[in-house]
Amino acid sequence: MSWVEKLPSGRYRAKYRGIDGHQHSRTFSTKAAAKGFLQTVGADMQRGQWVDPRGGQMMFREWATAWAAARVVRLTTEHSERGRLRNHLLPEFGDDQLKDITPLRVPSWVAKLSQRRAPATVRHCHALLSQILGDAVTEGLLLTNPVVAPGCRAGRRMSRGSYPRSRSSG
């Protein structure tokens, strides 16, 4: 269900009910733009590609904490993942909204991490970030995973040999 209403300012508000059951809206300068937006949203819902526009506003720290709490893994895996999250991911991404973690930002973080950590640590941290953001896509919080964004060289998943070497490993 969707509709367009004219506001006292002369602008137009497009309103729709998302698949999450909540009402969403966006304001446009023309009625045609508002109708076009609603058509796009409707098509996204029919294709199963609709993403809650508020989902990307969730803080990485909030999502990662909920994600880690919901995981059912061996105790040793849990301890190592929590350590990587606490020591490497949260200091870099914790205070950012999910939508602000971009395919261009991830490789710069990897390069920075590679300067002070062993390649295996960098691989594990990169894989953990990819898992966390991949599950955010599955939950409808993001449209794509910025760690493995297709068509973007910076966001492409790195193979074992493509991680920069740390300075200490020569």
C-alpha positions as MATLAB code, in Angstrom:
seq = 'MSWVEKLPSGRYRAKYRGIDGHQHSRTFSTKAAAKGFLQTVGADMQRGQWVDPRGGQMMFREWATAWAAARVVRLTTEHSERGRLRNHLLPEFGDDQLKDITPLRVPSWVAKLSQRRAPATVRHCHALLSQILGDAVTEGLLLTNPVVAPGCRAGRRMSRGSYPRSRSSG';
ca = [
       0.000    0.000    0.000;
       1.428    3.390   -1.032;
       0.210    6.924   -1.684;
       1.342   10.478   -2.377;
       0.156   13.467   -0.367;
       0.677   17.169   -0.987;
       2.236   19.049    1.912;
       1.416   22.647    2.904;
       4.898   23.611    1.652;
       3.912   22.555   -1.885;
       6.205   19.503   -1.786;
       4.958   15.911   -2.082;
       5.377   13.103    0.411;
       5.518    9.534   -0.872;
       4.345    7.106    1.826;
       4.411    3.336    1.795;
       4.248    0.377    4.135;
       7.393   -1.717    3.968;
       7.571   -5.482    4.208;
       8.686   -4.892    7.791;
       5.144   -3.633    8.503;
       6.291   -0.091    9.292;
       5.288    3.035    7.428;
       8.056    4.854    5.547;
       8.055    8.179    3.715;
      10.212   10.425    1.603;
       9.593   13.972    0.399;
       9.972   15.225   -3.190;
       9.593   18.523   -5.003;
       7.277   17.070   -7.682;
       4.396   14.642   -7.648;
       5.930   12.734  -10.571;
       9.161   12.170   -8.622;
       7.187   10.891   -5.629;
       5.189    8.481   -7.813;
       8.359    7.276   -9.530;
       9.949    6.584   -6.163;
       6.925    4.544   -5.071;
       7.066    2.514   -8.288;
      10.726    1.717   -7.646;
      10.039    0.748   -4.034;
       7.149   -1.473   -5.140;
       9.326   -3.215   -7.737;
      12.088   -3.740   -5.149;
       9.576   -5.336   -2.779;
       8.245   -7.657   -5.492;
      11.791   -8.765   -6.395;
      12.661   -9.282   -2.739;
      15.346   -6.592   -2.930;
      13.761   -4.018   -0.643;
      16.005   -2.876    2.194;
      14.725   -1.008    5.221;
      15.977    2.558    4.704;
      16.690    2.818    8.429;
      18.713   -0.419    8.523;
      21.961    1.142    7.353;
      21.679    3.715   10.116;
      22.370    1.068   12.754;
      25.767    1.493   14.363;
      28.329   -1.186   13.522;
      28.996   -1.733   17.246;
      25.296   -2.432   17.891;
      24.984   -4.846   14.957;
      28.283   -6.648   15.632;
      27.404   -7.132   19.307;
      23.983   -8.583   18.445;
      25.559  -10.704   15.691;
      28.193  -12.142   18.034;
      25.614  -12.885   20.740;
      23.451  -14.836   18.272;
      26.291  -17.017   16.969;
      26.484  -20.644   17.979;
      30.115  -21.657   17.588;
      32.781  -23.535   19.508;
      34.092  -21.755   22.571;
      37.546  -21.300   21.036;
      36.006  -19.714   17.916;
      33.883  -17.430   20.057;
      36.910  -16.246   22.056;
      39.045  -15.564   18.992;
      36.208  -13.764   17.151;
      35.380  -11.623   20.177;
      39.066  -10.712   20.517;
      39.313   -9.708   16.846;
      36.090   -7.764   17.137;
      37.208   -5.960   20.305;
      40.802   -5.285   19.207;
      40.541   -4.650   15.474;
      37.001   -4.134   14.150;
      35.298   -2.061   16.849;
      38.107    0.499   17.159;
      37.907    1.116   13.401;
      34.183    0.728   12.633;
      32.381    0.666   16.003;
      31.085    4.240   15.990;
      30.087    4.199   12.296;
      26.703    3.480   10.795;
      26.618    0.329    8.684;
      25.952    2.389    5.552;
      29.190    4.338    6.115;
      31.395    1.253    5.719;
      32.158    1.467    2.015;
      34.046   -0.749   -0.460;
      36.791    1.895   -0.637;
      37.240    2.088    3.113;
      37.840   -1.620    3.712;
      41.151   -1.934    1.775;
      42.595    1.125    3.519;
      41.725   -0.485    6.864;
      43.358   -3.741    5.690;
      46.494   -1.849    4.637;
      46.658   -0.049    7.981;
      46.130   -3.299    9.890;
      48.790   -5.018    7.762;
      51.411   -2.548    8.916;
      51.193   -3.777   12.487;
      49.735   -7.291   12.378;
      50.667  -10.647   10.844;
      49.073  -11.617    7.517;
      47.059  -14.403    9.192;
      45.572  -11.903   11.657;
      44.668   -9.565    8.807;
      43.004  -12.433    6.878;
      40.974  -13.484    9.922;
      39.863   -9.912   10.681;
      38.920   -9.311    7.037;
      36.925  -12.561    6.958;
      35.161  -11.660   10.222;
      34.181   -8.226    8.896;
      32.906   -9.885    5.722;
      30.802  -12.350    7.743;
      29.320   -9.649    9.965;
      28.391   -7.386    7.043;
      27.226  -10.344    4.927;
      24.762  -11.257    7.640;
      23.641   -7.603    7.769;
      22.731   -8.008    4.081;
      20.835  -11.221    4.881;
      18.922   -9.386    7.623;
      17.974   -6.586    5.227;
      20.096   -3.928    6.915;
      22.339   -3.403    3.869;
      21.783   -3.974    0.165;
      25.297   -5.292   -0.490;
      28.323   -6.376    1.507;
      30.981   -3.669    1.052;
      33.749   -6.188    1.750;
      32.892   -8.233   -1.355;
      31.155   -5.594   -3.503;
      31.055   -6.871   -7.104;
      32.772   -4.798   -9.762;
      34.772   -2.782   -7.263;
      38.452   -3.655   -7.162;
      38.863   -2.212   -3.679;
      35.970   -4.262   -2.348;
      36.889   -7.558   -3.950;
      37.541  -10.388   -1.547;
      41.252  -10.860   -1.101;
      42.877  -14.201   -1.702;
      45.382  -15.611    0.759;
      48.403  -14.274   -1.136;
      47.004  -10.808   -1.864;
      47.160   -9.398    1.653;
      49.901   -6.850    2.117;
      52.759   -8.133    4.208;
      53.347   -6.552    7.549;
      56.553   -4.581    7.869;
      57.936   -6.968   10.459;
      57.544  -10.028    8.197;
      59.739   -8.441    5.533;
];
